[in-house]
Amino acid sequence: MARWCAANGWPVHPLAPGRKTPAANCRRCQEEPHPPQDCSCKPAGRWCHGFHAATTNTELLDAWWGINPALGVGVSCGPAGLLVLDIDTHSAQVPDRNRLLPGIPIHESVNLAGLASGFDTLALLAALRGQQSPADDDLTLRVRTPSGGRHIWYRTPEQDPAYRSSVGSSPKVALAWQVDVRATGGYIVTPTTRTPKGTYTPIGNARFPAPLPPWLAAELQRTGHRTDERPVPLPAPRRAPALPATQRAHRVLEPLLADVEACAAAAEGTAFTEKLNRAAYTAGGLIASGHLTESQAHDLLTAAANNARPHRHRHSLAVISSALSAGASRPLYLEGRP
């Protein structure tokens, strides 16, 4: 599958065997957090930092999967020119009707009885626009996920700006409730990848992504998914961070990140979300004051969250995104710290 994707021009990276999360970094990258763009592993042919290591180099692919054929395959969506709708069927409380489709109020006359998943909200959005739901689009590659959801793959026009990823539970940027968007800054699990819960299985006859439908492109633009239209940006740093300030920022975050990772010791009852929210909120303040970059903070937070709750990756990303934005409104300056 890795070679097939690369032949289509889609950069790929390894996933941990039997899981849908990226394979672990090397020990150095685990022990010394740093921005992916500053890492020496990629030029050396290692797969650190998840989708940042994605490649179409067949020699690397043969080396990575030749050593461990049990590795799964992830595609870095942005460089591949792909946008994938990830329809979820999580058991969760349905939000207020006016939060189902961000930016679109739903009149009380619309009967929402039975609405329970991303299949329903995506169908509702399509119906409001007089279109077929992408979940039923048999002209493009669709993949059934082990949890009962669905991945809908599309190609983005080369002349268009890139699209950004988002999580369908985000209160600020989402296409629809329980519909995630995988694009720039995200990756997608390929068909045939296996996990303990099942296999990612293509459905229908289409085996390649179709062009992104114009009406869906318009909805993605409306909801702020174009990279040239960031609706909720983090404030720019007051000044470029110096190395000592970055070291002090790490000291501030270390105990908070340790609290998050300590949640791995128990499956529940550890206030994981609260601890992750506290760490991300603090990181947002450090970004706003120039002590950390957004990339550094995101890598530290996602690593801690995935170590504690690897099966709750999407939930963690939503918590991190929201708390970073909130924390950025209150810059945290560390000039007085040793």
Beta strands, then each sheet from edge to edge (+ up, - down):
strand 1: 12-15
strand 2: 72-76
strand 3: 82-87
strand 4: 142-144
strand 5: 150-155
strand 6: 179-182
strand 7: 187-189
strand 8: 194-195
strand 9: 198-199
strand 10: 201-203
strand 11: 210-211
sheet 1: 1+ 2- 7+
sheet 2: 6+ 3- 5+ 4- 10+
sheet 3: 6+ 3- 5+ 11+
sheet 4: 8+ 9-
end
